[in-house]
Amino acid sequence: IGMVVDNAIVVLENITSHINRGVKVLEASMFAASEVGLSIVASTATTICVFLPLIFVQGASGIMFRQLGGLVTATLLASMFCAMVLTPMLSSKLLRPVPRTKREIEEAEKHKTWRSRLYERTEKWFQTFEASYGWLLGKALKHRYVVILIAAAIAGLSLLAIPFVGTEFTPDQDTGEMSIRFQLPVSTRAEVTAETCKRIVRLLYAKETELMEGKYHGKRIADDEDGNVRSTGIRFQNWRAGSSMFGRGSGSHVGQMDIKFVPKEERPYSTAELGDLILSEMRQWPEFERTFLATSNRLMTMIMGGSNEKPIVVAVLGYNLDTTLGIANHIREMALDIPGVRDPIVTFDNGNRELVINIDREAAAVLGVKVDSIVSSIRTLFYGNEASQFRQGEDEYEIFVQLGERERQSVSDLQNSEITVNGRQIRLDALATISEELGPVRIERNNQERVVYLQMDVYERSSGEVAADLKKAIAENVILPPGVAITYEGQIKEQGKSFSDLTLMLVLGILLVYMVMAAQFESYVEPFIVMFSIPFAFSGAIFALAITDKTLNIMSFIGLIMLVGTVVNNAIVLIDFINILLARKIPVADAIQQAGRQRLRPVLMTTLTTIFGMLPMALSTSTGSELWSPLAIAIIGGLSISTLVTLIFIPTLYYFVRKNRKPEGAVAL
């Protein structure tokens, strides 16, 4: 909203400025609009240059921002059209000339309202502020090196603040959803899993009661017939046994629960608080082999392909599962010592009990027995084989040959059994060795390679910081044997890809902005001066993120990209007006100070409208606000610092570069 009205503000302010100097309303509407028309077109084009490339972004960033790029581009084009055509037309019809004669002034005094008196008072304050700014700008032009040193100090401080800004894919959100997955021993029956689900439901309501009583200082807020505190936050919950764990595999030993809460404004706790209480209790239950609790939104699940992966996923690839499993467990032990890591889990099942039969091919060859005959006989013993059919009337029955249940209860029963091959009875232990082992329930693959996954949650630190420490620990302490490799999956992988795409968009936006300004100013130097607004906008964004304890994620990254096209607009308006004054044969120093004072009002107005437009997004506490607030905070911080730079540093730098430029008929100071 703030960006949409910026063009109209610049045009309208210039029109009223000419009217206040005695120009007729109609002439002021035409001349003032054409005077700033080139800068309006250029500033709109620079903003479009950073939004338009978002249409072509792929992956998760494209899913979230592709429509934003097209929508903002169309809106800004409409805004520019209205500012250049509609605003001057309405100004010529609605604005009134400033009273000049004594009679006009007396008539205006008679019809004064509280609004006009308020305007006069605030106008006096602004004129005082404008005079102070003009004095400060004059001092800055005389002490150019001090201004440059201060600007360098601001940039240096922002570099020091970078370590205090973590990185992650998307910020944590309280969307009122919770998902619980757990895994019991592989042989667990579905009835036992279902009973465990019911037990977790009881735990859920008990912990919610405990949390609410703590929030309300022990006051009971709503009792049921049994005297227990009713749930005020849980809208519904459902559970099922025989689900999947981490999006891979399923079975009767795996349970799943999905809980939906009322909007966070209607409950005194967050889903993260309740989730921590539930997890701390569930970790003490010995029957759980794995647990997983997520409070992230469904959007993340969609972006990650419908999986339930944790923020950090390490994939150990290799053919030998014993080797890769050992490396994954070793990394898990290291991860426990890294601050911010919680619940590292190796997602490899211990496996089911199975009988492994190794056929002695040499013995089979001596006895003249084929391997496939042995396999077929063993299958008949255990699983049965249709030997014939029995017909009685119109009914037909299949006759299966199979060992009796008592004769296939143990490994020794199988070893002592006899198979018939070529009409001879041969004991099975003469042809094969039989052992009982644990076999994997499933073998996962990544790019056709066997893989073991290690997943972990993070807390109190950003996932980017934790992942960086984990990668460093792995590089220093893990020696990979030949044929084994480690890759990083999940949100960390998506974060790296998205940051890479957005960085490319950022660089492309900067180049396009420079090209637009070079075409406007017909110079390579002046656009370069304007571009100095961009790094200081980044400095302001870093300060704002660090102060508010927000992270650099794809939302705040989009905020940085938006700043590239936004912060240069004020500098474009200022430099363009300086050039107009220089064309009127005004000396450089005088042109800079006059342009600064005359463009102070539109610069502040456009900045404040954008900042105020972002404030509700930055301060909102509604459901889903955590996702968008980093974007708004980055823009607010970047605009605040870059505006100071535009008003002081950019004019000073312009004077430093152009001080020897002598307009015809004037002497440069």
N, C-alpha and C positions, 0 to 999 in steps of 0.2 A: 504493500500500500504506500509506504513512504517513498519508494523509488518511482512509483507511477506519477506522483505529483511533482517530482523534482523539476521536470522540464517546464511545467506551467508556472512554478514558483520563480524560476529565473526570468522567464518572459514577463510575467506580471510585475515583478519587482523592478525590472528595467523600464517598463511602461510608466509605473507610478513615479519612478525617479525622474523621468523626463517631464511628467506633468508637474511635479513639485518645483521644477526649475522654470516653469512658465510656458512650456510647450502645450499647444492645443491638444485636446484629448484624442481627436482623430489622427492628427499627425504623429503624436507620441505612440499610438497603437501601431501605426504602420512602421515608423522608423525604428522604434525600440525592438520590435520583433525581428526585423531584418538585421539589426545590429548584432544580436546574439544568436541569429539563426544558424550560422556555421558552427558555433560552439555547441549548440543544442544537438545538431545532427551528429557531430563528432562524439559527444558524450554518450548519446544513445547508441551509436555504433560500437563504441568501446564496451559498453555493457552487454550488448548483444553478442559481441565477439567471445565473451567468456561463457555465455549460456548456450549458444548455438552448438558448440562441439559436444555438449552433454547428450545431444540426440544420438550421437554415434558411439557412445560408451557401451561396452558389452559387460556381461557378467552381472554380479549383484548390484554394482553401482548403476548399471544401465536400467535394471529393473526398478530401482528406486527413483532415479532422477531423469530418465529419458523424457518423460512427459513434462517434467518441470522445465526443461530447456526449451521445448517448443512453446509451452504456455507463456513463459516470461518473455520470449522473443516476440510473440504476437502482441502481448500486452504493451510492451515498450514501444513498438511501432505505432500502435494506436495512441499511446500517450504522446509521442512526438507529433503526430498529426494534429491532435487536439491542441497542443501547446502552440504550434505554429499557425494554426488556422482558427480554431474555435476561441482560444483565449484572447487574441487581438480583437476579434469581432465583438465578443461580449464586453471587452474593456471599452471599446469605442461607444457602446450603447449604455453601459451601466456606470462607468466611472464619471466623476464630476471634477471640473477644474478646481484648483486651489484658489480660495478667495484672495484677491490682490488689492482691490480698492478698499477705501475706508468703509464705504457703504456695504460692500460684500462681507467684510470682516465683522461689522456690527450685526448684520443679518445672521451670520453663522453663529455668533455668540448667543443670539436669542434662541436658536434652535438646538443648542447643545444638549446632548444626552449623556447618561452615565458612561456609555460606551466610548463616546468621543473624548470625554474627560480622562477615562482610563487610557485611551490611546495616546493622548498628549503626555500624560505622566510617564508611561512606558517609553514613549519616543524620546523624552528627555534623558531617561536612563540609558537608552541605547546610544544616543548621541554622545553622552559622556564616555561610554564604553568604546565607541568608535574613535573618539579623540585619543583615548588611552592606547588603543591598538595602533593608531597612526604614529604616536610618539614611540611606542615600542618597536614598530617596524623601522622607523628612522634610526633608532639606536642599533638595531640589528644590521642595517646596511653599513653603518660605520664600524661595527665590530664583527665583521664577517667571520673571522677565524674562531671567535668565541662561539658563535652560533653553530658552526660546523663541528666544533669540538663537543658541544652539548648533544648535537644530533648523533655523533659517533658514540657518545656515552650511552644514549638511549638504546642504540642498536646493540652495544656490548652487553648491557644489562639483560636485554631480551635473550641473548645467547646463553647467558648464565641461568636464565629461567627455564630453558628447554628441558634439563633433566627433571624438573618438577612437573612436567606435563607427560603423563603416560600415554601409551597408544593401545588401541583396541579396535576391533572391527566395528561394532556398534555399542553404544552405551547400554548399561543394564536398565531394564524397564520394569515397572510394576504394572502389568497389564491385567492383573486379576486372574491369572491362570497359573496352575501348578501341575506338574506331571511327575509322578513317582514310578520308577521301575525298580524291581528287585529280582534277584535270582537265588533260588534255593538249590540244594544238591540236585544233580541231574535226574536221579531216580524218584524225585518227589512226585506224589500223585496230585492230580488237579484239585482234589478235595482239600488237601493240606494247604495248597497254594491259596485257594479261596478263603480258607479260615484265616490265613495270614493277612490277606487283604482286609478282612473284617477287623482284624486286630489293629491294622494301621488306621482304619477309619476311626476306631475308638480313640487311638492316640492323637489323631488329627483334631478331634473335637476337644479332647482333654487339654492339649497344648494351646489351642485357641482360647479356651476358657482361662487358662493360666496367664496367657499374654494379655487378655482383656482386663482381668482383675488387676494386673500390674499397672496397666495404662490408666485405669480408673482408681488407682491408689486403694485397692481392696474393696471398693464399692461394687456390690452385685447389681448388674444393670437390668437383667431380664431373666426371671426364673421360670422354669417349666414346672409341671406338676410334681416332679420328684425333688424340686429344690435346687436343680442344677442350672448353671448359667446357660441360657440358650445361645446358639451361634447367631451372631449378628452380621458375620462377614461371609459365610459360605453360602453360595447360592445353590449349588448342587455338586454332587460328587458321584462318580461311577467307577467301577473297577471290573476287572476281568482276569481270570487265570488262563494261562496258555497263550501269552502274548509273545512279543519279541524283545530282546535286550539290545540296546544301542543300534536298532534297525537291522540287526543281523541274527538270523536264526530264531527259532521259537520252540516252545515245548511246554508241557504241563508244569514245569518247575519255575516258569517265569511269570511274574504278575505285573499288572499295570494299573495305575490309578490316574484319573484326570479330575482335577478339582477346579471349579469356576467360582470366583469370589465376586462380591458386589464391587462397584467402583471404589477406588481407594479413598475417595472423599467420604464414603459412608462407613468406613471401618477405621479403628484406631491403631492399626498395625499394618506393616507391609508384608507382602508374601515372602520376601527374603528373610524377615525376622522369624516368621512362623516356620519357614523351611529349615532354618538353622536349628531351631528347637527340635523339630521332628528328626532331622538327620542325626543330631547328637544322641538322641534316644535309640534310634534304629541301629547305630553303630555298636550298641551294647548287646544286641540280639545275636547270639552265636549261630543261629541257623542261616543267616544271610551270607551268601558267598560274594554277592555284589549288590550295591545299591546305587541308584541314580535319581537325583531330584533336580528338576529344572523349573525355574520361574520365568523363563524367557518367553517372548511373545511368539505367536504363530508365524509372523513374518520371517523371523529368523529360521524357523523350521522349513519354510518354503524355500528360502534362499539356499539353505544347505541341502536341498534335494530331498527333504522329508526325513532326514536322519535325526537321531537324537544324540549326536555327538557332543562331547564336552568342548569347552573353548580351545583346549590344547590337545592335539592328537599327534602322537609320534608313531610312525609306521616303520617296523623293522622287517625288511624284506630279505628272504633267503630260502633255499630249498629245504635245508635241515631245520625242522621245527624245534628240535631240542636246542639247537644253537641260538636261533632267533628268540625263543622263549626265554632262554637264560640271559640274553642281552637285554630284552625288554624288562625282565625283573631287576636286573642290575641298574638300569636307568630309573626304574621306579624307586629303588632304594635311594638313589642320588636325589631324586625329585623331592623326597620327603624332607630334605635338608634345605630346600630353596624356599625363602620367605614368599608367602602368597599361594603356595601350592596346597590344594585340598583334594582328598580322595583320589589319589592316582590309582588307576585300575588297569590291569592287563586283561584285555577282552578276549582271552583264550580259555575255552572251557577245559576243565580237568579231564573231561571225557567220560564215556561209558565203558563199563567192563565188556570186554570182548575176548573171544577165543581166537588165538592166532595159530594156524596150522601150517607148518613148514614141511613140504613134501621132500623126502629124500629121493632125488631123481636117479641117483646111481642105483639104490636098492630097487627102485621101480623098474629100471632098465634090466637089472639082473633077473628079476622075476617076470619080465616081459609084460609089465603092466603100464598102460598109458596114463599120463597125468590127468587127462580129461575124464578118464573112467573113474579114477580115484575121487575126483571132485564131484562127479555125478553121484557116486555111491554115498559120499558123505552127505550130500544134499538130501538124498532119499532118506537116510537115517534120521536126520533132524527135522526136515521140513516136509517129508513125505513125497510120494510120487504116485500118480494115478496108474494103477496096475491093470484095472479092468472096470467093467460096468456091470451092474446087476439090475435086471429088469423084472418087475413084478406088476403084472397087469399093464396099465398104461404109465406107471411110474418107473423112472429110471434113476438108479443110484450109482454114484461114483465110488469105487473101491480104492482107498489109499493104503500104501504100504509105508509104515513108519515105526521106529523104535518106540517101545512103550515109555510112558512118562517117567517111570521109576528107573529106566535104563539109560536116561540121558540127563541126570541130575548133576553130575560132576565131571571133571576132566578125566578122572580115572575110568569112569563109565565109557567115555568116548574112546579112550586109548584101548580098552579091552574089547570094544565092539569089533565085529568081523564084517568084512565087505566081500561081496562075491564078484570076482573078476575072472572072466573066461572060464566059468564053471568051478573055480577054486575059491575056498574060504581062506581069507588072509586077515590076520589081526592088523588093525590100523596102526598100532605102534611099531610094526615092522616096516611101515612105509613112510611114516611122518612123525614129527615131534609136535606136541600140542602144549601151549602155554596160555595162561590167562593174563591179559594186559589191559591197560587203559588206552583206548583209542579216541582220537578227537571226534567231537560231535560233528564238526564241519571244518573244512580247511578253506580259509579265506584267501582270496587272491587280489592283487592289485597290479594291473598291467600284466596279467598272466603270470605273476610271480606270487609264491606263497608269502603271506604277511601275517605278522602279529602286531596288534594295535595296543598302544598305551595311551589312555585318556585320563585327563585330570581337570578338575575345576580350579578356579582362582578366587581369591578373596583378599580384600584390603589393598590390592595392587592391580594394576592393569594387566591384561593378558599379554600385551606386547612386552612389558618389562619382565614378566615371569618367563616368557618364551625366550627372550634374549639371554637371561641367566641360565636357562635350561640348555640352550644351544652351546653356550660357552662351557658348561660343565661336561656335556657330552663330548665336545671337541677335545677337552683336556684329559678326560678320564676313561673314555671308551675306545678300545682298539678293535676295529672291525676285521674279522677274518675274511679271506677271499670269498667272494660270492654273496656277501652280506652288505646291505645298504640301508641307510636311514633317511626317511623323508618326513616332512611335516604336513599334516592334513588338517581338515576341519576349518575352523574359523581363522586360524593363523594363516593357512594357505590362502583362503579367500581374502583375508586382510592384505596380504602381500600383493596379490593380483589387483585388488581394487586400488590400493595406494599407488601401484605402478601405473594403472590406467589414469587415475586422477592427476598424478604428477605430469604425465604426458599432456593431459588437458590443460593443466596450469601453465606449462611452458608454451603450449600452442596459443593459449589465451593471451599471454604476455606478448608474444610475437605479433599476433593480430592487432592487439591494442597499439603497439608501437607503429605498425604499418598504417593504421587509421590516422594516428596523430601526425605521422610524417607527411601523409597526404594533405592533412588540414593545414599544418603550419608551413608546408613546403620547405622543411628544414629537417636535418638529422640531429641537430643539437638540442633544440627546444623540446622535442618529444623525450629525449634522454633526460632532460631536467625534470619533466613531469613524471617520468618513470620512478624517480626517487621517492615518490609517495608510496609505492608498492611495498618495499622492504619495511618501511615504518608501519604500514598497515599490518604486516605480519608480526611485527614486534608488539603492537597493541593487542593482537589476537592472542599471542602467547602469554602476555601479562594477564589478560582476562581469563584465559583457561586455567592458568596456574593459580590465580587468586580464588576462583570459584571451584577449584578442585575438579575440573572437568578434564577429559582426555582428548587427545587427537584421534578422532575416528572418522569414518567416512562422512558424517554429518558436518563436523567442524572443518573437515577438508573442503567440502563444498562451500562452506563459509569463506575459506581462504580464496577459493576460485572466484566467488562473487565479489570479494573485495578488490580483486585485480581490475575488474571493469567498473567498480563503483568509486574507489578513492581517487582515480585520476580525473573524474568529472569536475570536481571543484578546481583542481589545478588547471584543467583545460579552460574553464571559464575565466580564471584569473589571468593566465598567460595570454589568452586571446584578447582580453581587454587591454592588457599592457601593450600588445602589438598595435591595437587600434589607436591608443594614445600616442604611441611612437610615430605612427603614420600622420598624426596631427602636429608633428614637430615639437613634441614635449620631450624634454631631457629624460634620460633613462631613470635616474633616481626619482625624479618627480612623477614620472609615469607609473613607476612601481608603487609609490606611496598612494597616489590618487586611485589607481586600480584596486589596491588593497582595501582602501576605505570604502570605495563604491561597491565592491564585490563582497564585502564582509557580511552584509545582511543576507544575500542569497546563499552564500556558502554556509552560513550558520543555519539558515532555514532548511536547506536541503539535507544537511547532516542531521539536524534534530528530527526532521520528519521521518527519516530512515531509522534513526535510533529509537524514537518513540513507537514506530511501527513494529520494531523487533522486541520491544520491552515485554509485551504480553506473552510472547513466545518464550522469552528468557526466564520470566518469573512464574510462569504457569506451573501448577502442581496437579493438573488433571491427568487422567489416564493417558499414557503415551507421551506426556510432555518431556520425559527424560530423553526421548529420541531426538527431538527438535531443538531443545534448549542449547546444546553445544553450538549449533549453527548460529543461533541468534547471538549468543555470548561472543563468539568469534567476530561476528560482524560489528557488534557494538564496540568491542575493544579496539578493533582495527580502525573503525571510523573515527573514534575519539582521538587516538594518537595521530592518525594521518591528517586530521583536520588541523591540529596544531602545527604539523609539519608543513601543510599547504599554506597556512597563513604566515608563517615565519621563515621556515627553512627554504621553501621553494622560491619565494621572492629574493631571499638572500643569495641563493645559488644562481638564480637568473642574473642578478646584478653582478655577481662574481664573474660570470661568463660573458655577459654583454655590456660591461661597464664602459668599454671603449667604443661602443656603438654610438655614432653621432648622427642624430637626425638632421636633415638639411635645415639650416637656419637656426640651429640650437647648439649649445655647448654641453657636452656630457660632464656631469659632476664627478 
